[in-house]
Amino acid sequence: MKHHTFFGEPPRLTLGDIAEMTGAHLADPKRALLPITGLAVLDEAGPSHLTFLENSKYASQLASCHAAACLVNQRMERDLPAHVTALRVADPYRAFVTVARRFHADALRPPLQFGSAGVATNAVVHPTARLEDDVSIEPLAVIGPGVEIGSGTIIGPGAVIGPHVTIGRSCSVGAHASIACSIVGNDVIIHPGCRIGQDGYGFLPGAQGHAKVPQTGRVIIQNGVEIGANTTIDRGALRDTVIGEGTKIDNLVQIAHNVVVGRRCLITSQVGIAGSVTLGEGVALGARVGINNHVTIGDGAQIAATSIVHDDVPPGARWGGTPAKPVKLWFREMMLLERMARESTTKDQDAQVRGEPGQKG
């Protein structure tokens, strides 16, 4: 079977170009004109590849590394084989990402799936929808009445844009995504399968049944947001659900009604955020974090993966556990429980040696 690459041919850069681009010190200036044709990890890099090393955990892979050059910090530079040219830089991975963004600019946002720009003949666009120049609507997408879409935006195959939704410029809406009751800013990436702007979970329990509470708010997505595949963002009940500028959301995240997410937050996979939660600016949530309703998490706070948050978190705090608490307290509790369990096990083993009954749990 023929091997296909899914991204375009990268530009040809020399080691000198890369040193200039990243601010790295090229250990052997005589190799400045050596061409680099690709990027690779340490144990897969070939003689025309650039790689990086910043974690000593992977230093053992250097023995079998055949890369032309390696971005590396000063501490680990001496470990490189003689045939691998060092590009010394304080933050090797950040420098590597800088180069990767130049090599593979076409991978930074989803491309056209059908390969041709413009409005596909089998897309359904309501006559009252307003599309600026250079908008692409791919096959089988549906654009509802009163929709406005800015220039440079791509609507993927099978996506559904509901009535009166506004989408800004240079956005990408992935295949089979659906957007309703929403205002989307510029430079927003919405990956395939996202569900944005549907009802929040609002019911009034009663003996005769659960009365549905009307959800009449909106979803506001500010500029530069990226939303991972199959993520769900509910519209507000009365006030809006808001996703702040520059926030990055991973796959399979649930954001409930009336949630306000601040700017530049990082929300990783399978996070669940209940209704009326407020996240400050720069909040980071690890995978599978759950946040109870009406909780406020302050600016710059970090929540460890798999934690459950029931109480407000102060700005800049680092919390973890179930229920979540400051990480130092959480670690002390875990160490204490481990010690108690170990001591209990030792007592049981000693009792068995003496022929005595063990302790009861």
N, C-alpha and C positions, 0 to 999 in steps of 0.2 A: 504494500500500500504506500502510495506517495505521501511523504510528510509535507504538511502544509503549515506555514506560519500564519498566524492570525493578525499580525501587525506588520506595518510597513518596514521597508529596509531602513536601518538607522543611518544617520550621517557618518561619514568617515572623519574621525577625530584623531589627532596625534596626542602623545603623552604631554607634549608642551601645551596643546589646547586645553587638556584636562587640568593640568597644573594651574593654568591661568584662570580657568573657570571656577575652580574650587579653592584657590589660594593655597594649594599644597606645595610643599618643597619637593622638587624632583631630585632624588638622590644622585642620579647619574644624568647630568645635562646632555651627554653625548647621545642619549636615547630620546631626545625631545621630539624628533621627527618620526618615531616609530608609530605606525598606524594602529589604532584600536578599532576592531570591527564589531565588538559585542561585549556584553556584560555577563558574568556568571558567578556562582558561588565558588568557594575555595576548592572543593573537591571535584568540580566539574569544569573548571576554567581551562581553556586551551591557550596556545602560544600567542594568540592575537586578542585575548580577552583581558578586561579589567575586572578585578575582584576587590574585596575589602576584608579587613580583619579588625575587630574592636573588642572581641570577647576572648579571653585566654582559653575558654572552654573548647574553642575550635582550633587552637594552635597546633594540635596534633595532625590536622589535615594539611599543614604546610608541606610535610614530607612528600606528599603525592600531588602537590599543586604545580601546574604547568602554565600558570597565567603569565602574561607579559608584564603586568604591573599590579600592585596592590596598594590600595589606600589604607594607611595604617598609622597608629599614633606612635609617638616617640618611644614609649615603653616597650612596644612589641616589634619595633622595626628591626631590631637585631636578630629576631627569630626567622626572618624571611630567608629562603634559599637564595643563593647567589644569582640564579638566573631570573629571579622575580624582582623587577625594579620597584623600589619603594617610592610612594608618594606620601610623604609625611604630613599629617594634618591632625588637628586637635580632635575633631569629631569625624571619624572615618565613615560612619554610616550616613550622616547628614551629607557629607561630600558625595558619597555614592548615589544618594537619592538625587542630588543636583545633576549629576551626570545622567542618571536614568531618565530624568524628566526631559533632558535634551535629546537623548537617544530615542525615546519612545513617547514623544509628545502625543501621538495618536492614541495612546492607551490611557490618557488622563481623563477622557470622557467618552461615553458610549458613542460609537459611530452609527451611521445609517445602517440598518440591517438589510435593507433591500438593495442598497447600492446606488440609488439614484435620488437626487434632490428634487424638491418640488412636491406638489400634491399628487398622490397616487390616484389613478383613475377609479380605483375601487375603495377609496376612502370616502367616508360620509361626512360632509361638511355642511352644516346648516347655513342657509342663505344669509342669515343675520350675523354670522360669525365674522370677526374682523381679523384678518391676518396681515401682518406687515410683510415687506419684501423679505425674501430669502428664508421663509418658513418651509419646513419639510414635514409633510403628513404622510406617513407610510401606510401600506395596504391595510385595509380593514379597520383602521382607526375611525373613531366616531367623535366629531366635534359638535357640541350642542349649540342651541340658540344663544346669541349674545356673548359668546366666548370671544376673548381678545388674546392674541398670541403675538409676542414680539419677534423681531427679526433675528435670524440665526438659530431659532429654536427648532428642535427635532421632536416630533411626536411619533413614538414607535408603533410597530404593527399591533393592531388589536387594542390599543389604548382607548379609553373612554374619558372624554373631557366634558363634564356636566355643564348645564346651563349657567351662563354668566360668570364662569370661572375666568380669572385673568392670570395669564402666564407671561412673565417678562421676557427679556432678550437673552439669547445665547444659553437657553436651557435645554435639557435633555430629559424627556419623559420616556421611560423604558416600555418594552412590549408588555401589553396586557395590564398596565397600570390603570387605575381609575382615580379621577380627581373630581370632587364635587365641593361646592360651597367654600371655595378657597381662593385666596389671592397669593400668587407665587411671584417672588421677585426675580432679579436677573442672576444669571450664572448659577442656576440651581440644577442639580442632577438628581433625578428621581429614578431609581433603578427598577427593573422589571418586577411586576407583581405587586407593587405598592398599592395600598388602599388609603386614600386621603380624603377626609371630609365627610365620611359617613356618620351615622348616628353614634353618639356616645352611649354608654351603658347607663340609661336613666330610667328607673322604674320605682314607683311608689308602692311598697308591699301592702296588701290588704287581705282580709279573710275571703273576700269574693274574687280575688285575683290581683295581679300586679298591674297597676295603671302606668302606661307609658308616659314619660315626661317629655314634652316636645324639646327637641334639641335645635335651637334656632340661631346658634352662633356660627362662627366661621373658623377656618384654619388660615392663619397668616404665616407664610414661609418667607423669611427675609433673604437678602442677597447672599450668594455663596454657600448655601446649605447643600449638603449631600445626604441623601436618604437611601439606605441599603435595601436590597431586594426583599420583598414580602413584608415590609414594615407597614404598620397600621397607625394612622394618626386620626383620631376622632375629632369632629368639629365640636365647638363649645355648646353648652346648654343655653346660657344667656350671654356670657362674655366669650371672647375668642380664645381658641387654642393658638399659641404663638411659638414658633421655632425661630430662635434668634440668629442673627447674621453670623455666617462662618461656622455654624455648628455642623458636626459630622456624626451621622447616625448609621450604625451598622445594620446588618440583615436581621429580620425577625424580631424587631422591637415593637412593643405596644405602648403608645402614648394616648392616654385617655382624654376625655373632654376637659376643657378649661385649664389644661396644663400650660404653663409659661416656661419655656426653656430659654435661658439667656444666651448671649453671644459666645461663640467659640467653645461650646461644650463638646465633649467627646462621650458618646453613648454607644457601648459595644453590644454584641449580639445577645438576644433573648432577654433584654431588660424589659421589665414591666413597670410602667409609671401610672399610678392610679389618678383619679380625678382631682383637679384643683391643686396639684403639686406645683411648686415654683422652684426652678433651678436658677441660681445666680450665674454670673459670667464665668466661663472657664471651668465649669464643673466636669469631672471625669467619673463615669460610672463603669465599673468592670462588668464582665459578662454575667448574665443571669441575676443581676441585682433587681430586687423588688422594692418599690417605694409605696408606702401607704398613702391614702388620700389626705390632702390638706397639709402635707409636710412641706417645709421650706428648707432648701439646701443652699448654704451661703456661697458666695463667690470663691472660686478656686478650690472648693472642697473635693476630696477624692473618696470614693466608696469602693472597697475591695470586692472582687468577684464573689457572687453567690450570697451576698449579704442581703438582709431584709431590714429596711429602714422604717421605723415607727415614729421617730421623734425628729424635731428640727435639728439640723446639723450646722454648727457655726462656720463662718467663712474660714477658708484655709485649713479646715480640719481634715484628718484622715481617719475614717471609720471603717469597721468591718465586723462581720459576725452576724449571728441571728439570736436575738435582735441586735442590730448594729450598735456599736459603741466605739469610743476612741481606740485605735489599733493597739496602743501600748497596754491598755486595760484588757483588751481582748486576748492579746498574746499571753499576758500574765495569767489570765483565767485558764487558757488552754494548757499552759505549762503546769499549773496547779492541779488541774484535772488529770493530766497525764501522770504526774507524780503520785497522786492518790491512787490511781488505778494500778500503777506499778507496785506501790507498797502493799496494796490489797492482794495482788497476785502473789507477791513474795510471801506474805503471811499464810495464804492458802497452801502454797507449796511446802512451806515449813511444817504446817499442821499435818499435811499428808505424810511427810517423812516420819513424824512422830506418831502417826496412826490416829490423830485426832480428827474430828469432823471439821471440814472447811467452813469459812465464814459464809453466811447467807448474804446474797445480794440484796 
